[in-house]
Amino acid sequence: MENIVHITGRIQIYGSDPHTFVGIIDDDRNEYAVYLPSGEDELRKLQGHIIEFAVVFLDEPQNLGGLMLSGGTAMPVEWEIIR
């Protein structure tokens, strides 16, 4: 897949129940909304870990997070827990 970018960061949950969404905060404190409808629950469980993500940045926001976070919307294609 082309246009894959590697970022290192951690999962952050934004909002309050029942209106929450998953984001990634990278080492430079950039915040990205995550668009991964079928894997968002798995990513929520990884909160607190440092992770290397391979993502594709989407041109258009796909959810509320994409409208709220300044880094845009990222669709993870794979990830690896570093610690």
DONU-441956 format. One record per atom (N, C-alpha, C): atom name; x, z, y. Coordinates in nm, 4 decimals. Atoms other than C-alpha are relative to their C-alpha. Last residue first. Layout:
DONU-441956
{atom->CA&east->X&up->Z&north->Y}
...
***
This chain:
DONU-441956
{atom->N&east->-0.0061&up->-0.1454&north->0.0252}
{atom->CA&east->0.6676&up->2.5486&north->-0.0900}
{atom->C&east->-0.1308&up->0.0643&north->0.0367}
{atom->N&east->-0.1416&up->-0.0307&north->-0.0154}
{atom->CA&east->0.7249&up->2.1712&north->-0.1008}
{atom->C&east->0.0236&up->0.1484&north->-0.0239}
{atom->N&east->-0.0239&up->-0.1322&north->-0.0562}
{atom->CA&east->0.3814&up->2.0797&north->-0.2370}
{atom->C&east->0.1500&up->0.0254&north->0.0032}
{atom->N&east->-0.0833&up->-0.0829&north->0.0870}
{atom->CA&east->0.3573&up->1.7063&north->-0.2939}
{atom->C&east->0.0259&up->0.1316&north->0.0713}
{atom->N&east->-0.0647&up->-0.1144&north->-0.0630}
{atom->CA&east->0.0988&up->1.4711&north->-0.1505}
{atom->C&east->0.0756&up->0.0790&north->-0.1050}
{atom->N&east->-0.0638&up->-0.0913&north->0.0957}
{atom->CA&east->-0.0592&up->1.1354&north->-0.2196}
{atom->C&east->0.0646&up->0.1129&north->0.0771}
{atom->N&east->0.0002&up->0.0772&north->0.1244}
{atom->CA&east->-0.2851&up->0.8787&north->-0.0526}
{atom->C&east->0.0719&up->0.0765&north->-0.1103}
{atom->N&east->-0.1098&up->-0.0242&north->0.0947}
{atom->CA&east->-0.3802&up->1.1027&north->0.2387}
{atom->C&east->-0.0145&up->-0.0872&north->-0.1247}
{atom->N&east->0.0528&up->0.0026&north->0.1357}
{atom->CA&east->-0.6179&up->0.9365&north->0.4890}
{atom->C&east->0.1174&up->0.0216&north->-0.0957}
{atom->N&east->-0.0940&up->0.0369&north->0.1061}
{atom->CA&east->-0.5188&up->1.0359&north->0.8406}
{atom->C&east->-0.0705&up->0.0043&north->-0.1350}
{atom->N&east->0.0516&up->-0.0231&north->0.1347}
{atom->CA&east->-0.7482&up->1.0405&north->1.1426}
{atom->C&east->0.0989&up->-0.0533&north->-0.1023}
{atom->N&east->0.0710&up->0.1068&north->0.0690}
{atom->CA&east->-0.6118&up->1.0746&north->1.4934}
{atom->C&east->-0.0426&up->0.0415&north->-0.1393}
{atom->N&east->-0.0912&up->0.0812&north->0.0794}
{atom->CA&east->-0.3421&up->1.3013&north->1.6341}
{atom->C&east->-0.0657&up->-0.1144&north->-0.0733}
{atom->N&east->-0.0672&up->0.1042&north->-0.0776}
{atom->CA&east->-0.5646&up->1.4317&north->1.9161}
{atom->C&east->0.0912&up->-0.0916&north->-0.0819}
{atom->N&east->-0.1446&up->-0.0226&north->0.0077}
{atom->CA&east->-0.8045&up->1.6262&north->1.6969}
{atom->C&east->0.0749&up->-0.1193&north->0.0594}
{atom->N&east->-0.0459&up->-0.1221&north->-0.0654}
{atom->CA&east->-1.1714&up->1.6380&north->1.7995}
{atom->C&east->0.1517&up->0.0165&north->0.0049}
{atom->N&east->0.0361&up->0.0013&north->-0.1418}
{atom->CA&east->-1.3088&up->1.2904&north->1.7295}
{atom->C&east->0.0614&up->0.1171&north->0.0754}
{atom->N&east->-0.0655&up->0.1144&north->-0.0614}
{atom->CA&east->-1.1287&up->1.2525&north->1.3991}
{atom->C&east->-0.0296&up->-0.0132&north->0.1479}
{atom->N&east->-0.1399&up->-0.0323&north->-0.0252}
{atom->CA&east->-1.2378&up->1.6008&north->1.3055}
{atom->C&east->0.0746&up->-0.1119&north->0.0684}
{atom->N&east->-0.0068&up->-0.0815&north->-0.1203}
{atom->CA&east->-1.6032&up->1.5060&north->1.3418}
{atom->C&east->0.1441&up->0.0325&north->0.0375}
{atom->N&east->0.0757&up->-0.1243&north->0.0089}
{atom->CA&east->-1.5631&up->1.2325&north->1.0827}
{atom->C&east->0.0151&up->0.0760&north->0.1316}
{atom->N&east->0.0954&up->0.0085&north->0.1095}
{atom->CA&east->-1.4282&up->0.8822&north->1.0258}
{atom->C&east->-0.0868&up->0.1249&north->-0.0130}
{atom->N&east->0.0334&up->-0.1320&north->0.0547}
{atom->CA&east->-1.2396&up->0.8288&north->1.3507}
{atom->C&east->-0.1072&up->-0.0139&north->-0.1075}
{atom->N&east->0.1221&up->-0.0609&north->-0.0532}
{atom->CA&east->-1.1355&up->0.4622&north->1.3859}
{atom->C&east->-0.0205&up->0.1392&north->-0.0592}
{atom->N&east->0.0199&up->0.0450&north->-0.1376}
{atom->CA&east->-0.7939&up->0.2962&north->1.3426}
{atom->C&east->-0.1186&up->0.0692&north->0.0680}
{atom->N&east->0.1154&up->0.0873&north->-0.0172}
{atom->CA&east->-0.7082&up->0.4939&north->1.0302}
{atom->C&east->-0.0194&up->-0.0325&north->0.1476}
{atom->N&east->0.0760&up->-0.0335&north->-0.1189}
{atom->CA&east->-0.3619&up->0.6369&north->0.9719}
{atom->C&east->-0.1100&up->-0.1039&north->0.0201}
{atom->N&east->0.0279&up->0.1220&north->-0.0759}
{atom->CA&east->-0.2456&up->0.5936&north->0.6139}
{atom->C&east->-0.0833&up->0.0443&north->0.1187}
{atom->N&east->0.1305&up->0.0269&north->-0.0581}
{atom->CA&east->-0.0914&up->0.9026&north->0.4639}
{atom->C&east->-0.0060&up->-0.1397&north->0.0586}
{atom->N&east->-0.0073&up->0.1438&north->-0.0258}
{atom->CA&east->0.1909&up->1.0144&north->0.2345}
{atom->C&east->-0.1402&up->-0.0375&north->0.0471}
{atom->N&east->0.1130&up->0.0908&north->0.0172}
{atom->CA&east->0.1932&up->1.3906&north->0.2681}
{atom->C&east->0.0444&up->-0.1430&north->0.0206}
{atom->N&east->-0.0369&up->0.1331&north->-0.0477}
{atom->CA&east->0.4779&up->1.6380&north->0.2196}
{atom->C&east->-0.1145&up->-0.0941&north->-0.0359}
{atom->N&east->0.0273&up->0.1159&north->0.0858}
{atom->CA&east->0.3300&up->1.9841&north->0.1898}
{atom->C&east->0.0558&up->-0.1255&north->0.0648}
{atom->N&east->-0.0645&up->0.1107&north->-0.0707}
{atom->CA&east->0.4096&up->2.3306&north->0.3214}
{atom->C&east->-0.0029&up->-0.1189&north->-0.0954}
{atom->N&east->-0.1200&up->0.0632&north->0.0557}
{atom->CA&east->0.1579&up->2.5634&north->0.1603}
{atom->C&east->0.0572&up->-0.1015&north->0.0980}
{atom->N&east->-0.1079&up->-0.0977&north->0.0070}
{atom->CA&east->-0.0871&up->2.7987&north->0.3334}
{atom->C&east->0.1296&up->-0.0545&north->-0.0567}
{atom->N&east->-0.0278&up->-0.0624&north->-0.1293}
{atom->CA&east->-0.3999&up->2.5913&north->0.2696}
{atom->C&east->0.1065&up->0.1080&north->-0.0191}
{atom->N&east->-0.1444&up->0.0024&north->-0.0251}
{atom->CA&east->-0.3682&up->2.4122&north->-0.0640}
{atom->C&east->0.0383&up->0.0603&north->0.1343}
{atom->N&east->-0.0648&up->-0.1002&north->0.0853}
{atom->CA&east->-0.7203&up->2.5034&north->-0.1806}
{atom->C&east->0.1503&up->0.0093&north->0.0253}
{atom->N&east->0.0344&up->-0.1323&north->-0.0539}
{atom->CA&east->-0.8697&up->2.3098&north->0.1115}
{atom->C&east->0.0711&up->0.1107&north->-0.0772}
{atom->N&east->-0.0909&up->-0.0292&north->-0.1107}
{atom->CA&east->-0.6812&up->2.0009&north->-0.0113}
{atom->C&east->-0.0283&up->0.1367&north->0.0622}
{atom->N&east->-0.1330&up->-0.0259&north->0.0566}
{atom->CA&east->-0.8656&up->2.0068&north->-0.3432}
{atom->C&east->0.0995&up->0.0362&north->0.1099}
{atom->N&east->0.0041&up->-0.1337&north->0.0602}
{atom->CA&east->-1.2011&up->2.0386&north->-0.1659}
{atom->C&east->0.1352&up->0.0381&north->-0.0598}
{atom->N&east->-0.0122&up->-0.1002&north->-0.1043}
{atom->CA&east->-1.1149&up->1.7373&north->0.0538}
{atom->C&east->-0.0013&up->0.1418&north->-0.0567}
{atom->N&east->-0.1084&up->-0.0928&north->0.0283}
{atom->CA&east->-1.0458&up->1.5143&north->-0.2436}
{atom->C&east->0.0141&up->0.1119&north->0.1004}
{atom->N&east->0.0011&up->-0.0461&north->0.1385}
{atom->CA&east->-1.3557&up->1.2938&north->-0.2778}
{atom->C&east->0.1087&up->0.1029&north->-0.0304}
{atom->N&east->0.1256&up->-0.0589&north->0.0464}
{atom->CA&east->-1.4271&up->1.2590&north->0.0936}
{atom->C&east->0.0046&up->0.0564&north->-0.1415}
{atom->N&east->-0.0175&up->0.0130&north->0.1441}
{atom->CA&east->-1.0641&up->1.2087&north->0.2020}
{atom->C&east->-0.1237&up->0.0606&north->-0.0667}
{atom->N&east->0.1141&up->0.0714&north->0.0563}
{atom->CA&east->-1.0484&up->1.1693&north->0.5778}
{atom->C&east->0.0302&up->-0.0250&north->-0.1468}
{atom->N&east->-0.0144&up->0.0577&north->0.1335}
{atom->CA&east->-0.8165&up->1.4315&north->0.7210}
{atom->C&east->-0.1302&up->-0.0693&north->-0.0380}
{atom->N&east->0.1191&up->-0.0183&north->0.0815}
{atom->CA&east->-0.8036&up->1.4993&north->1.0943}
{atom->C&east->0.0234&up->-0.0689&north->-0.1342}
{atom->N&east->0.0647&up->0.1201&north->0.0516}
{atom->CA&east->-0.4515&up->1.5119&north->1.2326}
{atom->C&east->-0.1241&up->0.0397&north->-0.0787}
{atom->N&east->0.1150&up->-0.0288&north->0.0848}
{atom->CA&east->-0.2946&up->1.7817&north->1.4507}
{atom->C&east->-0.0713&up->-0.1301&north->-0.0365}
{atom->N&east->0.1022&up->0.1032&north->-0.0145}
{atom->CA&east->0.0559&up->1.7437&north->1.5917}
{atom->C&east->-0.1119&up->0.0292&north->-0.0989}
{atom->N&east->0.1285&up->-0.0559&north->-0.0455}
{atom->CA&east->0.2424&up->2.0771&north->1.5908}
{atom->C&east->-0.1033&up->-0.1073&north->0.0355}
{atom->N&east->-0.0045&up->0.0098&north->-0.1461}
{atom->CA&east->0.5861&up->1.9090&north->1.5576}
{atom->C&east->-0.1289&up->0.0486&north->0.0655}
{atom->N&east->-0.1087&up->-0.0848&north->-0.0496}
{atom->CA&east->0.6200&up->2.0247&north->1.1944}
{atom->C&east->0.0108&up->-0.0001&north->0.1525}
{atom->N&east->-0.1357&up->0.0330&north->0.0428}
{atom->CA&east->0.2828&up->1.8711&north->1.1100}
{atom->C&east->0.1026&up->0.0918&north->0.0657}
{atom->N&east->-0.0877&up->-0.0283&north->-0.1134}
{atom->CA&east->-0.0633&up->2.0234&north->1.1325}
{atom->C&east->0.1417&up->-0.0267&north->-0.0474}
{atom->N&east->-0.1415&up->-0.0209&north->0.0301}
{atom->CA&east->-0.3023&up->1.8611&north->0.8873}
{atom->C&east->0.0705&up->0.0299&north->0.1313}
{atom->N&east->-0.0991&up->0.0700&north->-0.0805}
{atom->CA&east->-0.6797&up->1.8837&north->0.9184}
{atom->C&east->0.1396&up->0.0292&north->-0.0519}
{atom->N&east->-0.1404&up->-0.0177&north->0.0359}
{atom->CA&east->-0.9769&up->1.9733&north->0.7039}
{atom->C&east->0.0873&up->-0.0810&north->0.0937}
{atom->N&east->-0.0680&up->0.1210&north->0.0442}
{atom->CA&east->-1.3298&up->2.0092&north->0.8376}
{atom->C&east->0.1476&up->0.0306&north->-0.0188}
{atom->N&east->-0.1457&up->-0.0058&north->0.0000}
{atom->CA&east->-1.5795&up->2.2865&north->0.8851}
{atom->C&east->0.0566&up->-0.1356&north->-0.0398}
{atom->N&east->-0.0540&up->0.1215&north->-0.0616}
{atom->CA&east->-1.9464&up->2.2859&north->0.9849}
{atom->C&east->0.1522&up->0.0101&north->0.0125}
{atom->N&east->-0.0258&up->0.0997&north->0.1042}
{atom->CA&east->-2.1120&up->2.5357&north->0.7492}
{atom->C&east->0.0636&up->-0.1284&north->0.0521}
{atom->N&east->0.1009&up->0.0365&north->0.1009}
{atom->CA&east->-1.9288&up->2.7482&north->0.8292}
{atom->C&east->-0.1356&up->-0.0166&north->0.0641}
{atom->N&east->0.0572&up->-0.1188&north->0.0650}
{atom->CA&east->-1.6956&up->2.7528&north->1.1291}
{atom->C&east->-0.1112&up->-0.0458&north->-0.0933}
{atom->N&east->0.1432&up->-0.0193&north->-0.0120}
{atom->CA&east->-1.4647&up->2.4888&north->1.2706}
{atom->C&east->-0.0439&up->0.1309&north->-0.0622}
{atom->N&east->0.0533&up->-0.0119&north->-0.1356}
{atom->CA&east->-1.1169&up->2.3872&north->1.1586}
{atom->C&east->-0.1504&up->0.0214&north->-0.0050}
{atom->N&east->0.1445&up->0.0162&north->0.0014}
{atom->CA&east->-0.9345&up->2.4374&north->0.8279}
{atom->C&east->-0.0516&up->0.0292&north->0.1412}
{atom->N&east->0.0689&up->-0.0923&north->-0.0898}
{atom->CA&east->-0.5589&up->2.3786&north->0.8524}
{atom->C&east->-0.1492&up->-0.0296&north->-0.0100}
{atom->N&east->0.1441&up->0.0170&north->-0.0144}
{atom->CA&east->-0.3475&up->2.2198&north->0.5802}
{atom->C&east->-0.0536&up->0.1068&north->0.0938}
{atom->N&east->0.0854&up->-0.0904&north->0.0758}
{atom->CA&east->0.0279&up->2.2289&north->0.6293}
{atom->C&east->-0.1456&up->-0.0319&north->0.0284}
{atom->N&east->0.0796&up->-0.0957&north->-0.0746}
{atom->CA&east->0.2998&up->1.9924&north->0.7390}
{atom->C&east->-0.0810&up->0.0890&north->-0.0915}
{atom->N&east->-0.0110&up->-0.1312&north->0.0627}
{atom->CA&east->0.5389&up->1.7193&north->0.6427}
{atom->C&east->-0.0759&up->0.0989&north->0.0861}
{atom->N&east->-0.0034&up->-0.1127&north->-0.0930}
{atom->CA&east->0.4524&up->1.3617&north->0.7304}
{atom->C&east->0.0090&up->0.1287&north->-0.0807}
{atom->N&east->-0.0234&up->-0.1309&north->0.0616}
{atom->CA&east->0.5208&up->1.0384&north->0.5449}
{atom->C&east->0.0071&up->0.1053&north->0.1093}
{atom->N&east->-0.0882&up->-0.0833&north->-0.0803}
{atom->CA&east->0.3622&up->0.7196&north->0.6787}
{atom->C&east->0.0140&up->0.1339&north->-0.0710}
{atom->N&east->-0.0049&up->-0.1397&north->0.0426}
{atom->CA&east->0.2073&up->0.4477&north->0.4646}
{atom->C&east->0.1054&up->0.0725&north->0.0827}
{atom->N&east->0.0307&up->-0.0911&north->-0.1097}
{atom->CA&east->0.1393&up->0.1260&north->0.6536}
{atom->C&east->-0.0064&up->0.1471&north->-0.0413}
{atom->N&east->-0.0805&up->0.0060&north->-0.1215}
{atom->CA&east->0.1377&up->-0.0881&north->0.3402}
{atom->C&east->-0.0494&up->0.1010&north->0.1029}
{atom->N&east->0.0850&up->0.0000&north->-0.1180}
{atom->CA&east->0.0000&up->0.0000&north->0.0000}
{atom->C&east->0.0891&up->0.0000&north->0.1237}
***
